Structure formats: C-alpha cells, structure tokens
C-alpha cells in the first residue's frame, strides 16, 4: 500500500489555487501548525483558548470544510482544525495508513504532538470514523467523542453510495463527482469549499484505510460519546446506525434528527455536550 499523492505538479498547483480560494472565506486562525507523526506531517489550524477540541472533517473536506464553525467552537475552547493525513490538503503523508489501528495511532500521535494529554474529538462523516479509531486504539488521548452523522462506524454505506461512488470513480469526471456530492450531501458545487472537495477528489490519489464498521470493538470505548444521525441521510440508514450505536456503546447519547440529511448544523448541541464533559 502506497501513500496518497497528487497526480502531478500541475494537479498540485490547481489544488493549491482551490485551497487558497476556500481559505479566503474562512476565519483566520490564531496559529498554523505542521505537526510531525510517524505517518507524515499534519497541517492544523488553531483558534481560541480553553479545553482542547479537535475538529475532524469529512472525506477530502480539509479543515476548511468547517467554514466559520471553528470560530463558534472557539468561544469556549482551544480548537484544532485538521487537514486529514492521507487525503488532499496541506498535510504530507510519508507512510501508509493501513487500517483503523494506524488511523487511531496517527490521531493519538497528533494530539500528543500538539502538546496535549487528551482532547475532545468532533468528527463529521468520515471524520467520525477517524475519531472512533482513536477512541478504540488510542483511548488515553480521547476526552470525549462527538460524532456528526458518522459514516461506517456502526453501519455500512448505503447501496446508493456504493454504486454512485463507483460510477464517479470509474469515469473520473468532475461532472460525475458534482452529481455525487449534490446527491450525498446536498452540496452546491459552485461553493468554494465544495470546489475544494472536488479538486481533492480529482487532483489527488488518496490511499485511505478501508472504512468498515467497528462492530464489537466499540464496546471497549469508555469516553463520553455523543452520536447524532440524520434521519434523511442517504449515505446510510441513520435509524439503523443509531440503534447499533445504542447497543454497542450503551452510555452514548444517541439522537436521530428526523429532518436532517448528511449535513447537520450541530455545533451548539456539541458545545453543550463537551461543556458537560469538561466540567
């Protein structure tokens, strides 16, 4: 298994142009950090002060995919928004991430590299899977987990995701990926942050670890857990995923938001949960 990389130098330059365009619309961070780990260097943006909170984005979304939300979280926290290592962004991968254990180890090393003992993890979509990998494989680094419609944590992807994703991957066309993102996440392909996701998919060759449900391994999680699922999410069966979470992690606070799809405005709910955990 090799590491993720850009298709060529021109692809990298096109991606950086899209990154700068999206970054111009985001609140400026207090600090930009490049944190070394065994798997490569991870780009992190820090905002605010207080109990540490790490934001883990969805697939190819980068730290910029959170838009203005880091500023909302930074009202009460030192917020660290991450460009996921192994995906497009300003992080630079040097060793393969082969499985959930490697993904958890990377995140544990990242938290330690930030000078933190533990952090509250907030993961959206694929970021939720990454957060759970840390909770299972680097539990000492995790103060709490907040999962926002997390994918493939307790239930697999819906068939519609698999066949639509396969069509887009086979054609390798931006038009097909626009169609996929509009369907899966109700995303406007003309927005700068969504154009960045498209650039990441088309200009970068990711080599991610297989994203499969954790199953019985989740029973070992002891950190406080908030798990929010969209009742109208098309990426999986939200009700089924929520029921399985309640079974595997009985202490978790699990909610299905019936009117929401895959994208959820959950910052205030997460902040209230983390506030209680940090008290």
URNOR-V16705 format. One record per helix or strand of 3 or more residues. SS is the DSSP state (hx for helix, st for strand). FROM is the first residue (numbers start at 1). LEN is the number of residues. If there is no record, write none. Layout:
ss=SS from=FROM len=LEN
ss=SS from=FROM len=LEN
This chain:
ss=hx from=9 len=15
ss=st from=31 len=7
ss=st from=40 len=8
ss=st from=51 len=6
ss=hx from=63 len=4
ss=hx from=69 len=5
ss=st from=77 len=6
ss=hx from=100 len=14
ss=st from=119 len=6
ss=hx from=126 len=12
ss=hx from=139 len=3
ss=st from=142 len=7
ss=hx from=159 len=13
ss=hx from=174 len=12
ss=hx from=192 len=12
ss=hx from=215 len=6
ss=st from=224 len=7
ss=hx from=238 len=11
ss=st from=253 len=5
ss=hx from=267 len=12
